[in-house]
């Protein structure tokens, strides 16, 4: 997982903690510490909220980076739609919860990606 994707996961966890539980940032740190690279089987527990946040952040950052490389601009709605489609196929999370996580992660990815693109 890239440093940018880890930062997105941390920021999303902080923003989602009031809604989803104060322990979420700690759980995300634990999930990040257990990250063993692409393809690692680390999200087997479908109830693992922190694992879902980390997975969404990693995937969203990868999609953002790829779209930015091919088209230069990344519309947040395109990024969110792409991430949601993939998550429907791979995660059995509650749709409302999944969509809320995607919404926050996409905002963080877009903000950080735009900052990085502007030399920040």
C-alpha positions in Angstrom: 0.0 0.0 0.0 1.3 3.4 -0.9 2.0 6.1 1.6 -0.8 8.2 0.0 -3.3 5.4 0.3 -2.4 4.9 3.9 -2.8 8.6 4.6 -6.2 8.5 2.9 -7.3 5.5 5.1 -6.2 7.4 8.2 -8.0 10.6 7.3 -11.1 8.7 6.3 -11.1 6.8 9.7 -10.8 10.1 11.6 -13.7 11.5 9.7 -15.9 8.4 10.0 -15.1 7.8 13.7 -17.9 9.9 15.1 -20.4 7.9 12.9 -18.9 4.5 13.1 -17.1 4.3 16.4 -14.2 6.0 18.2 -12.0 2.9 17.8 -12.0 3.1 14.0 -8.7 5.1 13.7 -7.0 2.5 16.0 -8.4 -0.4 14.1 -7.3 1.2 10.8 -3.8 1.6 12.2 -3.9 -2.1 13.1 -5.1 -3.0 9.6 -2.4 -0.9 8.0 0.3 -2.5 10.2 -0.9 -5.9 9.0 -0.7 -4.9 5.4 1.6 -7.3 3.6 1.3 -5.8 0.1 -1.0 -6.3 -2.9 -3.0 -9.4 -2.9 -2.5 -10.2 0.8 -5.4 -12.1 2.3 -6.1 -9.8 5.2 -9.8 -8.9 4.8 -11.4 -12.2 5.3 -13.7 -11.0 8.1 -16.6 -9.4 6.4 -17.4 -7.4 9.6 -13.9 -5.8 9.6 -14.8 -2.1 9.2 -11.2 -1.0 9.5 -10.2 -3.5 6.8 -12.9 -2.2 4.6 -11.7 1.4 5.0 -8.2 0.4 4.2 -9.2 -1.7 1.2 -11.4 1.2 -0.2 -8.5 3.7 0.4 -6.0 1.5 -1.4 -8.2 0.7 -4.3 -9.5 4.3 -4.7 -6.0 5.7 -4.7 -4.9 3.2 -7.3 -7.9 4.0 -9.5 -7.3 7.8 -9.0 -3.7 7.5 -9.9 -4.5 5.4 -13.1 -7.2 7.7 -14.2 -5.0 10.8 -13.6 -2.2 9.2 -15.7 -4.5 8.5 -18.6 -6.9 11.4 -18.7 -5.2 14.1 -16.5 -8.5 14.9 -14.7 -10.4 12.7 -12.3 -14.0 13.6 -11.6 -15.0 12.5 -8.1 -18.2 11.0 -9.3 -16.4 8.8 -11.8 -13.9 7.7 -9.1 -16.7 6.9 -6.7 -18.7 5.0 -9.2 -15.7 2.9 -10.2 -14.9 2.1 -6.6 -18.5 1.2 -5.8 -18.8 -1.2 -8.7 -15.7 -3.0 -7.6 -16.8 -3.1 -4.0 -20.2 -4.6 -4.8 -18.4 -7.5 -6.4 -15.8 -8.1 -3.6 -17.3 -6.9 -0.3 -20.6 -7.9 1.3 -20.8 -4.7 3.5 -24.1 -2.9 4.1 -24.7 -0.8 1.0 -25.3 2.4 3.0 -22.2 1.9 5.0 -20.1 1.0 2.0 -21.4 4.1 0.1 -20.6 6.4 3.1 -17.0 5.0 3.3 -16.6 5.4 -0.4 -17.9 9.0 -0.2 -15.4 10.0 2.5 -12.5 8.1 0.9 -13.1 9.7 -2.5 -13.2 13.2 -1.0 -9.8 12.4 0.7 -8.3 10.9 -2.4 -9.4 13.8 -4.5 -8.1 16.4 -2.0 -4.7 14.7 -1.6 -4.3 14.0 -5.2 -5.1 17.6 -6.1 -2.6 18.8 -3.5 0.1 16.4 -4.9 -0.7 17.6 -8.4 -0.2 21.2 -7.3 3.2 20.6 -5.7 1.8 20.3 -2.2 
